[in-house]
Amino acid sequence: MLLTPRTKPSRPKSVRIAVAVLAATTSAALLAASAPQPAAPLGIGDRLFPHLGNPGYDVTSYDIAFTYHGDNSKPLDALTKIDARVTAPLERVNLDFTHGKVRSVEVNGAAADFTTAGEDLVVTPHARVQPGERLRIAVRHTSDPVSRDVEGGWVRTGDGLAMANQADVAHRVFPCNDHPADKAQFTFRVTAPKGLTAVANGLPLAEERRADTTTWAYRTRHPMATELAQVSIGRSTVLHRTGPYRLPVRDVVPTKDRKQLEPWLKKTPDQISWMEDKVGRYPFETYGVLVADARTGFELETQTLSLFEKELFTRPEFPEWYVESIMVHELAHQWFGDSVSPATWSDLWLNEGHATWYEALYAEEKARQPLEKRMRYAYRLSDSWRAAGGPPAAPKGPRPGEKISIFRPVVYDGSALVLYALRQEIGRSDFEAVERAWVHTYRDGNATTADFVRLASEVSGRNLDGFFDAWLYGAKTPPMPGHPDWTSTPPEKKAASGKK
Protein backbone atom coordinates (compact mmCIF):
# COMPACT_ATOMS: atom_id res chain seq x y z
CA MET A 1 0.00 0.00 0.00
CA LEU A 2 1.16 3.50 -0.75
CA LEU A 3 -0.62 6.69 0.24
CA THR A 4 -1.55 9.07 -2.55
CA PRO A 5 -0.47 12.71 -2.03
CA ARG A 6 -3.29 15.24 -2.00
CA THR A 7 -3.36 18.80 -3.30
CA LYS A 8 -5.44 19.65 -0.24
CA PRO A 9 -5.01 17.84 3.08
CA SER A 10 -7.40 14.94 3.53
CA ARG A 11 -7.77 12.19 6.06
CA PRO A 12 -5.62 9.23 4.87
CA LYS A 13 -7.36 5.91 4.46
CA SER A 14 -3.97 4.54 4.10
CA VAL A 15 -0.94 -3.16 5.26
CA ARG A 16 3.35 -17.48 9.52
CA ILE A 17 2.88 -16.40 13.04
CA ALA A 18 3.86 -19.69 14.74
CA VAL A 19 0.29 -20.73 14.11
CA ALA A 20 0.62 -24.22 15.45
CA VAL A 21 2.05 -23.00 18.75
CA LEU A 22 -0.51 -20.25 19.21
CA ALA A 23 -3.36 -22.51 18.12
CA ALA A 24 -2.32 -25.22 20.53
CA THR A 25 -1.98 -22.71 23.38
CA THR A 26 -5.39 -21.17 22.74
CA SER A 27 -7.07 -24.53 22.23
CA ALA A 28 -5.61 -25.86 25.46
CA ALA A 29 -7.10 -22.90 27.28
CA LEU A 30 -10.47 -23.53 25.69
CA LEU A 31 -10.43 -27.19 26.62
CA ALA A 32 -9.31 -26.58 30.19
CA ALA A 33 -12.83 -25.76 31.36
CA SER A 34 -15.08 -28.78 31.72
CA ALA A 35 -18.31 -26.85 31.20
CA PRO A 36 -19.14 -25.31 27.81
CA GLN A 37 -17.95 -21.72 27.58
CA PRO A 38 -19.93 -18.90 25.98
CA ALA A 39 -19.03 -17.95 22.43
CA ALA A 40 -16.26 -15.36 22.38
CA PRO A 41 -14.09 -13.64 19.77
CA LEU A 42 -10.68 -15.27 19.43
CA GLY A 43 -7.38 -14.37 17.83
CA ILE A 44 -3.94 -15.81 17.18
CA GLY A 45 -2.14 -13.27 19.31
CA ASP A 46 -0.87 -10.72 16.81
CA ARG A 47 0.71 -7.88 18.79
CA LEU A 48 -0.98 -5.17 16.73
CA PHE A 49 -4.30 -6.94 16.05
CA PRO A 50 -4.80 -9.45 18.91
CA HIS A 51 -8.29 -10.54 17.81
CA LEU A 52 -7.34 -11.07 14.17
CA GLY A 53 -7.22 -14.63 12.84
CA ASN A 54 -8.48 -17.72 14.62
CA PRO A 55 -6.80 -20.76 16.21
CA GLY A 56 -7.35 -24.45 15.63
CA TYR A 57 -7.44 -24.74 11.84
CA ASP A 58 -5.50 -23.92 8.69
CA VAL A 59 -7.48 -22.79 5.63
CA THR A 60 -6.40 -24.50 2.41
CA SER A 61 -8.90 -22.86 0.03
CA TYR A 62 -11.75 -20.38 -0.36
CA ASP A 63 -14.46 -20.60 -3.00
CA ILE A 64 -16.46 -17.35 -2.90
CA ALA A 65 -19.50 -16.52 -5.02
CA PHE A 66 -20.88 -12.96 -5.19
CA THR A 67 -24.07 -11.87 -6.89
CA TYR A 68 -24.06 -8.14 -7.65
CA HIS A 69 -27.44 -6.63 -8.45
CA GLY A 70 -26.22 -3.50 -10.23
CA ASP A 71 -26.45 -1.05 -7.31
CA ASN A 72 -23.28 -0.49 -5.29
CA SER A 73 -25.29 0.87 -2.38
CA LYS A 74 -27.04 -2.48 -1.87
CA PRO A 75 -25.68 -5.69 -0.30
CA LEU A 76 -24.45 -8.48 -2.55
CA ASP A 77 -25.67 -12.03 -2.05
CA ALA A 78 -22.77 -14.35 -1.33
CA LEU A 79 -21.77 -17.93 -0.62
CA THR A 80 -18.36 -18.53 0.95
CA LYS A 81 -17.02 -22.08 1.02
CA ILE A 82 -13.97 -22.77 3.16
CA ASP A 83 -11.82 -25.88 3.07
CA ALA A 84 -9.57 -26.22 6.11
CA ARG A 85 -7.46 -28.70 8.01
CA VAL A 86 -8.09 -28.97 11.75
CA THR A 87 -4.96 -28.47 13.85
CA ALA A 88 -6.43 -28.69 17.38
CA PRO A 89 -9.62 -30.12 18.92
CA LEU A 90 -12.47 -27.63 18.43
CA GLU A 91 -15.99 -27.58 19.81
CA ARG A 92 -16.58 -24.30 18.00
CA VAL A 93 -15.02 -22.80 14.92
CA ASN A 94 -14.47 -19.05 14.87
CA LEU A 95 -14.41 -17.19 11.57
CA ASP A 96 -13.65 -13.51 11.19
CA PHE A 97 -16.81 -11.91 9.75
CA THR A 98 -18.87 -8.81 10.38
CA HIS A 99 -20.96 -6.21 8.55
CA GLY A 100 -23.05 -8.82 6.74
CA LYS A 101 -26.12 -10.92 7.44
CA VAL A 102 -25.54 -14.66 7.85
CA ARG A 103 -28.40 -16.74 6.50
CA SER A 104 -27.12 -20.27 7.06
CA VAL A 105 -24.00 -22.25 7.87
CA GLU A 106 -23.11 -25.84 7.01
CA VAL A 107 -20.17 -27.83 8.34
CA ASN A 108 -19.17 -30.94 6.40
CA GLY A 109 -22.53 -30.96 4.64
CA ALA A 110 -24.72 -30.65 7.75
CA ALA A 111 -26.52 -27.55 9.04
CA ALA A 112 -24.68 -25.98 11.97
CA ASP A 113 -25.62 -23.55 14.70
CA PHE A 114 -23.99 -20.15 14.63
CA THR A 115 -23.83 -16.90 16.55
CA THR A 116 -21.70 -13.78 16.61
CA ALA A 117 -19.18 -12.52 19.15
CA GLY A 118 -17.41 -9.25 18.50
CA GLU A 119 -16.30 -9.42 14.87
CA ASP A 120 -16.35 -13.23 14.84
CA LEU A 121 -18.87 -15.64 13.38
CA VAL A 122 -18.87 -18.55 15.85
CA VAL A 123 -19.97 -21.87 14.34
CA THR A 124 -20.87 -24.96 16.37
CA PRO A 125 -20.61 -28.28 14.49
CA HIS A 126 -22.71 -31.23 15.68
CA ALA A 127 -19.57 -32.88 17.03
CA ARG A 128 -16.15 -31.72 18.10
CA VAL A 129 -13.68 -31.75 15.22
CA GLN A 130 -10.30 -33.36 15.76
CA PRO A 131 -6.77 -32.60 14.53
CA GLY A 132 -6.13 -33.86 11.02
CA GLU A 133 -9.79 -33.80 10.02
CA ARG A 134 -10.94 -31.90 6.96
CA LEU A 135 -13.29 -29.04 7.71
CA ARG A 136 -15.66 -27.89 4.99
CA ILE A 137 -17.69 -24.81 5.89
CA ALA A 138 -20.31 -23.14 3.71
CA VAL A 139 -21.71 -19.76 4.76
CA ARG A 140 -24.60 -18.07 2.94
CA HIS A 141 -24.46 -14.39 3.71
CA THR A 142 -24.70 -10.86 2.40
CA SER A 143 -21.72 -8.61 1.68
CA ASP A 144 -22.50 -4.95 2.26
CA PRO A 145 -20.46 -2.29 0.41
CA VAL A 146 -21.88 0.59 2.46
CA SER A 147 -20.02 1.50 5.64
CA ARG A 148 -20.09 4.63 7.73
CA ASP A 149 -17.68 3.58 10.47
CA VAL A 150 -14.85 1.58 8.87
CA GLU A 151 -12.60 2.40 5.94
CA GLY A 152 -11.85 -0.43 3.54
CA GLY A 153 -13.37 -3.68 2.38
CA TRP A 154 -15.54 -2.90 -0.61
CA VAL A 155 -14.65 0.36 -2.35
CA ARG A 156 -17.52 1.95 -4.22
CA THR A 157 -16.33 3.25 -7.59
CA GLY A 158 -18.00 5.46 -10.16
CA ASP A 159 -19.46 2.43 -11.92
CA GLY A 160 -19.33 -0.45 -9.44
CA LEU A 161 -17.04 -1.95 -6.82
CA ALA A 162 -13.47 -2.96 -6.04
CA MET A 163 -11.80 -4.38 -2.93
CA ALA A 164 -9.28 -2.87 -0.53
CA ASN A 165 -8.92 -5.28 2.40
CA GLN A 166 -5.69 -4.11 3.98
CA ALA A 167 -4.99 -4.38 6.82
CA ASP A 168 -7.76 -6.36 8.48
CA VAL A 169 -11.07 -5.73 6.75
CA ALA A 170 -11.43 -8.71 4.40
CA HIS A 171 -13.79 -10.08 7.03
CA ARG A 172 -16.16 -7.21 6.29
CA VAL A 173 -16.53 -8.71 2.82
CA PHE A 174 -16.51 -12.49 3.37
CA PRO A 175 -16.04 -14.94 6.29
CA CYS A 176 -12.39 -15.93 6.60
CA ASN A 177 -9.36 -16.45 8.78
CA ASP A 178 -8.33 -12.84 8.35
CA HIS A 179 -4.61 -12.84 9.03
CA PRO A 180 -1.77 -13.04 6.49
CA ALA A 181 -0.27 -15.95 8.44
CA ASP A 182 -2.99 -18.22 6.99
CA LYS A 183 -2.62 -18.05 3.21
CA ALA A 184 -4.84 -20.15 0.96
CA GLN A 185 -5.92 -20.76 -2.62
CA PHE A 186 -8.86 -18.64 -3.84
CA THR A 187 -11.63 -19.16 -6.36
CA PHE A 188 -14.05 -16.31 -7.11
CA ARG A 189 -17.36 -16.59 -8.97
CA VAL A 190 -19.02 -13.25 -9.67
CA THR A 191 -22.43 -12.74 -11.22
CA ALA A 192 -23.32 -9.25 -12.44
CA PRO A 193 -25.91 -7.65 -14.74
CA LYS A 194 -25.36 -7.53 -18.47
CA GLY A 195 -23.07 -4.68 -19.52
CA LEU A 196 -20.75 -5.00 -16.51
CA THR A 197 -17.42 -6.83 -16.29
CA ALA A 198 -16.06 -8.70 -13.27
CA VAL A 199 -12.39 -9.48 -12.74
CA ALA A 200 -10.62 -11.10 -9.77
CA ASN A 201 -7.22 -12.34 -8.65
CA GLY A 202 -5.65 -15.10 -10.71
CA LEU A 203 -6.60 -16.42 -14.12
CA PRO A 204 -10.06 -16.83 -15.68
CA LEU A 205 -11.72 -20.23 -15.39
CA ALA A 206 -15.04 -19.69 -17.12
CA GLU A 207 -17.52 -17.11 -18.34
CA GLU A 208 -21.21 -18.00 -18.51
CA ARG A 209 -23.61 -15.59 -20.20
CA ARG A 210 -27.34 -15.57 -19.65
CA ALA A 211 -30.07 -13.27 -20.89
CA ASP A 212 -29.58 -10.61 -18.22
CA THR A 213 -26.43 -11.59 -16.33
CA THR A 214 -22.93 -12.97 -16.76
CA THR A 215 -20.96 -15.10 -14.30
CA TRP A 216 -17.16 -14.99 -14.31
CA ALA A 217 -14.90 -17.43 -12.45
CA TYR A 218 -11.25 -16.84 -11.52
CA ARG A 219 -8.75 -18.92 -9.56
CA THR A 220 -5.32 -18.24 -8.09
CA ARG A 221 -2.45 -20.63 -8.74
CA HIS A 222 -0.56 -19.52 -5.65
CA PRO A 223 -1.65 -19.12 -2.03
CA MET A 224 -2.85 -15.66 -1.06
CA ALA A 225 -3.52 -13.71 2.13
CA THR A 226 -7.08 -12.49 2.67
CA GLU A 227 -5.91 -8.86 2.72
CA LEU A 228 -4.77 -9.24 -0.91
CA ALA A 229 -8.08 -10.45 -2.36
CA GLN A 230 -9.46 -8.41 -5.25
CA VAL A 231 -12.79 -8.37 -7.10
CA SER A 232 -13.61 -5.57 -9.53
CA ILE A 233 -17.11 -5.05 -10.93
CA GLY A 234 -17.91 -2.22 -13.31
CA ARG A 235 -18.16 -0.87 -16.83
CA SER A 236 -14.64 -1.96 -17.51
CA THR A 237 -12.41 -3.00 -20.37
CA VAL A 238 -9.81 -5.72 -19.85
CA LEU A 239 -6.66 -5.06 -21.85
CA HIS A 240 -4.22 -7.85 -22.59
CA ARG A 241 -0.51 -7.72 -23.37
CA THR A 242 2.51 -9.95 -22.85
CA GLY A 243 5.23 -9.54 -20.26
CA PRO A 244 8.63 -11.20 -19.81
CA TYR A 245 8.74 -14.96 -20.43
CA ARG A 246 5.28 -14.66 -22.03
CA LEU A 247 3.68 -13.66 -18.74
CA PRO A 248 0.00 -12.74 -19.29
CA VAL A 249 -0.48 -9.08 -18.38
CA ARG A 250 -4.04 -7.84 -18.07
CA ASP A 251 -5.19 -4.38 -17.06
CA VAL A 252 -8.71 -3.47 -15.94
CA VAL A 253 -9.77 0.12 -16.62
CA PRO A 254 -12.98 2.13 -16.90
CA THR A 255 -13.96 1.75 -20.53
CA LYS A 256 -14.41 5.49 -20.97
CA ASP A 257 -10.80 6.12 -19.86
CA ARG A 258 -9.09 3.44 -21.91
CA LYS A 259 -7.29 5.72 -24.37
CA GLN A 260 -6.23 8.20 -21.71
CA LEU A 261 -4.68 5.46 -19.54
CA GLU A 262 -2.99 3.40 -22.25
CA PRO A 263 0.31 5.38 -22.22
CA TRP A 264 0.76 4.39 -18.58
CA LEU A 265 -0.41 0.80 -18.86
CA LYS A 266 1.97 -0.09 -21.67
CA LYS A 267 4.89 0.59 -19.31
CA THR A 268 4.14 -2.42 -17.11
CA PRO A 269 6.00 -5.16 -19.05
CA ASP A 270 9.25 -3.17 -18.94
CA GLN A 271 8.74 -2.48 -15.24
CA ILE A 272 8.35 -6.22 -14.62
CA SER A 273 11.58 -6.84 -16.55
CA TRP A 274 13.35 -4.24 -14.42
CA MET A 275 12.19 -5.91 -11.19
CA GLU A 276 13.17 -9.36 -12.49
CA ASP A 277 16.68 -8.07 -13.16
CA LYS A 278 16.86 -7.03 -9.51
CA VAL A 279 15.35 -10.01 -7.66
CA GLY A 280 14.42 -12.81 -10.07
CA ARG A 281 11.40 -14.12 -11.91
CA TYR A 282 7.98 -12.65 -11.26
CA PRO A 283 6.34 -14.97 -8.69
CA PHE A 284 2.75 -15.31 -9.96
CA GLU A 285 0.67 -16.43 -12.92
CA THR A 286 -0.34 -12.97 -14.16
CA TYR A 287 -0.06 -9.28 -13.35
CA GLY A 288 -1.86 -6.10 -14.18
CA VAL A 289 -3.16 -2.73 -13.08
CA LEU A 290 -6.71 -2.16 -11.86
CA VAL A 291 -7.66 1.51 -12.24
CA ALA A 292 -10.60 2.51 -10.06
CA ASP A 293 -12.70 5.62 -10.52
CA ALA A 294 -12.66 6.28 -6.78
CA ARG A 295 -10.87 8.41 -4.18
CA THR A 296 -9.29 5.91 -1.82
CA GLY A 297 -6.25 7.84 -0.64
CA PHE A 298 -3.92 4.95 -1.49
CA GLU A 299 -2.71 2.44 -4.04
CA LEU A 300 -2.79 -1.23 -3.05
CA GLU A 301 -0.84 -4.37 -3.99
CA THR A 302 -3.75 -6.79 -4.35
CA GLN A 303 -2.20 -10.03 -5.61
CA THR A 304 -1.75 -10.22 -9.42
CA LEU A 305 -3.93 -7.09 -9.89
CA SER A 306 -2.74 -3.94 -8.13
CA LEU A 307 -5.36 -1.30 -7.31
CA PHE A 308 -4.74 2.33 -8.33
CA GLU A 309 -6.80 5.47 -8.11
CA LYS A 310 -7.53 6.90 -11.53
CA GLU A 311 -6.39 10.35 -10.51
CA LEU A 312 -2.82 9.12 -9.95
CA PHE A 313 -2.59 8.95 -13.75
CA THR A 314 -4.59 12.09 -14.53
CA ARG A 315 -3.37 14.76 -12.09
CA PRO A 316 -1.07 17.09 -14.07
CA GLU A 317 1.14 18.02 -11.11
CA PHE A 318 2.56 14.48 -10.87
CA PRO A 319 5.71 14.14 -13.02
CA GLU A 320 5.99 11.05 -15.18
CA TRP A 321 8.89 9.58 -13.21
CA TYR A 322 6.90 9.84 -9.99
CA VAL A 323 3.86 8.00 -11.34
CA GLU A 324 6.07 5.27 -12.78
CA SER A 325 7.89 4.83 -9.46
CA ILE A 326 4.55 4.41 -7.66
CA MET A 327 3.60 1.74 -10.20
CA VAL A 328 6.88 -0.02 -9.39
CA HIS A 329 6.17 0.27 -5.65
CA GLU A 330 3.00 -1.82 -6.00
CA LEU A 331 4.68 -4.16 -8.47
CA ALA A 332 7.55 -4.78 -6.04
CA HIS A 333 4.99 -5.81 -3.44
CA GLN A 334 4.14 -8.85 -5.56
CA TRP A 335 7.49 -10.24 -4.41
CA PHE A 336 7.71 -8.44 -1.06
CA GLY A 337 4.45 -8.80 0.86
CA ASP A 338 2.39 -10.93 -1.54
CA SER A 339 4.61 -13.90 -2.41
CA VAL A 340 6.68 -13.52 0.77
CA SER A 341 4.01 -12.45 3.26
CA PRO A 342 4.56 -11.15 6.79
CA ALA A 343 4.16 -13.62 9.63
CA THR A 344 2.83 -10.86 11.89
CA TRP A 345 1.77 -7.28 11.29
CA SER A 346 4.89 -6.15 13.17
CA ASP A 347 6.82 -7.51 10.17
CA LEU A 348 5.13 -4.91 7.94
CA TRP A 349 8.45 -3.12 7.43
CA LEU A 350 9.56 -6.04 5.25
CA ASN A 351 6.66 -5.27 2.87
CA GLU A 352 6.71 -1.49 2.75
CA GLY A 353 10.43 -0.97 3.26
CA HIS A 354 11.25 -3.15 0.27
CA ALA A 355 8.54 -1.68 -1.97
CA THR A 356 9.77 1.82 -1.10
CA TRP A 357 13.36 0.75 -1.74
CA TYR A 358 12.64 -0.42 -5.28
CA GLU A 359 10.42 2.58 -5.92
CA ALA A 360 13.36 4.85 -5.02
CA LEU A 361 15.91 2.73 -6.89
CA TYR A 362 13.76 2.82 -10.03
CA ALA A 363 13.48 6.61 -9.79
CA GLU A 364 17.25 6.85 -9.51
CA GLU A 365 18.01 4.58 -12.44
CA LYS A 366 15.24 5.74 -14.76
CA ALA A 367 14.83 9.41 -13.86
CA ARG A 368 18.08 10.45 -12.17
CA GLN A 369 16.42 11.02 -8.81
CA PRO A 370 19.35 10.32 -6.45
CA LEU A 371 18.72 7.51 -3.98
CA GLU A 372 21.35 8.86 -1.60
CA LYS A 373 19.61 12.23 -1.45
CA ARG A 374 16.30 10.60 -0.58
CA MET A 375 17.93 8.39 2.06
CA ARG A 376 19.75 11.33 3.64
CA TYR A 377 16.45 13.19 3.89
CA ALA A 378 14.85 10.10 5.46
CA TYR A 379 17.74 9.86 7.91
CA ARG A 380 17.16 13.45 9.00
CA LEU A 381 13.54 12.65 9.84
CA SER A 382 14.09 9.13 11.13
CA ASP A 383 14.24 9.91 14.85
CA SER A 384 10.98 11.85 14.60
CA TRP A 385 9.34 8.98 12.70
CA ARG A 386 10.49 6.50 15.33
CA ALA A 387 9.16 8.70 18.12
CA ALA A 388 5.78 8.99 16.41
CA GLY A 389 5.34 5.43 15.15
CA GLY A 390 7.88 3.25 16.93
CA PRO A 391 10.95 1.60 15.37
CA PRO A 392 10.51 -0.23 12.06
CA ALA A 393 10.11 -3.79 13.42
CA ALA A 394 8.24 -2.83 16.59
CA PRO A 395 5.68 -0.30 15.35
CA LYS A 396 3.17 1.29 17.66
CA GLY A 397 -0.38 -0.03 17.52
CA PRO A 398 -3.08 1.63 15.44
CA ARG A 399 -4.98 4.62 16.69
CA PRO A 400 -8.43 3.79 18.12
CA GLY A 401 -10.88 3.21 15.29
CA GLU A 402 -8.15 3.66 12.66
CA LYS A 403 -6.55 0.26 12.21
CA ILE A 404 -4.92 1.27 8.96
CA SER A 405 -2.98 3.98 10.79
CA ILE A 406 -0.11 1.49 11.26
CA PHE A 407 0.97 2.66 7.78
CA ARG A 408 3.21 5.46 9.03
CA PRO A 409 6.35 7.01 7.50
CA VAL A 410 8.58 4.75 9.59
CA VAL A 411 7.41 1.66 7.66
CA TYR A 412 7.97 3.35 4.29
CA ASP A 413 11.10 5.51 3.89
CA GLY A 414 12.05 4.80 7.50
CA SER A 415 12.32 1.10 6.65
CA ALA A 416 13.87 1.64 3.22
CA LEU A 417 16.54 3.47 5.19
CA VAL A 418 17.28 0.21 7.04
CA LEU A 419 17.88 -1.50 3.70
CA TYR A 420 20.14 1.34 2.58
CA ALA A 421 22.13 0.95 5.82
CA LEU A 422 22.36 -2.80 5.20
CA ARG A 423 23.74 -2.22 1.70
CA GLN A 424 26.25 0.23 3.14
CA GLU A 425 27.23 -2.29 5.81
CA ILE A 426 27.66 -5.48 3.74
CA GLY A 427 28.27 -4.07 0.25
CA ARG A 428 26.16 -3.97 -2.88
CA SER A 429 26.97 -7.51 -4.08
CA ASP A 430 26.02 -9.25 -0.83
CA PHE A 431 22.96 -7.03 -0.44
CA GLU A 432 21.64 -7.98 -3.86
CA ALA A 433 22.32 -11.64 -3.06
CA VAL A 434 20.27 -11.29 0.14
CA GLU A 435 17.35 -9.83 -1.78
CA ARG A 436 17.32 -12.65 -4.33
CA ALA A 437 17.70 -15.31 -1.66
CA TRP A 438 14.85 -13.81 0.38
CA VAL A 439 12.20 -13.97 -2.34
CA HIS A 440 13.40 -17.41 -3.46
CA THR A 441 13.61 -19.03 -0.01
CA TYR A 442 10.23 -17.84 1.27
CA ARG A 443 8.25 -17.78 -1.97
CA ASP A 444 4.52 -18.52 -1.46
CA GLY A 445 5.02 -18.49 2.31
CA ASN A 446 5.35 -16.34 5.38
CA ALA A 447 8.50 -14.99 6.97
CA THR A 448 9.53 -13.02 10.03
CA THR A 449 11.99 -10.26 10.77
CA ALA A 450 14.15 -12.88 12.48
CA ASP A 451 14.16 -14.88 9.23
CA PHE A 452 15.48 -11.85 7.34
CA VAL A 453 18.18 -11.18 9.93
CA ARG A 454 19.29 -14.81 9.83
CA LEU A 455 19.35 -14.96 6.02
CA ALA A 456 21.30 -11.71 5.71
CA SER A 457 23.86 -13.02 8.19
CA GLU A 458 24.21 -16.30 6.30
CA VAL A 459 24.60 -14.68 2.88
CA SER A 460 27.06 -12.03 4.05
CA GLY A 461 29.03 -14.42 6.25
CA ARG A 462 28.69 -12.04 9.20
CA ASN A 463 26.72 -11.98 12.41
CA LEU A 464 24.39 -9.05 11.84
CA ASP A 465 22.31 -9.43 15.02
CA GLY A 466 23.71 -6.27 16.59
CA PHE A 467 23.35 -4.24 13.41
CA PHE A 468 19.69 -5.20 12.96
CA ASP A 469 18.84 -4.87 16.64
CA ALA A 470 19.88 -1.23 16.55
CA TRP A 471 18.32 -0.41 13.19
CA LEU A 472 15.04 -2.30 13.63
CA TYR A 473 14.31 -1.89 17.33
CA GLY A 474 16.19 1.18 18.51
CA ALA A 475 14.35 4.30 19.63
CA LYS A 476 17.12 6.36 18.01
CA THR A 477 18.51 5.94 14.50
CA PRO A 478 22.02 4.43 14.54
CA PRO A 479 24.93 6.10 12.69
CA MET A 480 24.77 5.50 8.95
CA PRO A 481 27.65 3.30 7.73
CA GLY A 482 29.83 5.30 5.36
CA HIS A 483 28.10 8.59 6.22
CA PRO A 484 29.24 9.70 9.69
CA ASP A 485 28.17 13.26 8.89
CA TRP A 486 24.47 12.38 8.55
CA THR A 487 22.31 13.64 11.42
CA SER A 488 18.72 13.10 12.48
CA THR A 489 16.63 15.97 13.81
CA PRO A 490 15.37 15.25 17.34
CA PRO A 491 11.56 15.20 17.60
CA GLU A 492 11.39 18.19 19.94
CA LYS A 493 13.46 20.36 17.60
CA LYS A 494 11.39 19.31 14.60
CA ALA A 495 8.20 20.28 16.46
CA ALA A 496 9.67 23.62 17.52
CA SER A 497 10.64 24.48 13.95
CA GLY A 498 7.06 24.09 12.76
CA LYS A 499 7.95 21.52 10.10
CA LYS A 500 5.56 18.70 9.25
Disulfide bonds with the S-S distance in Angstrom:
none
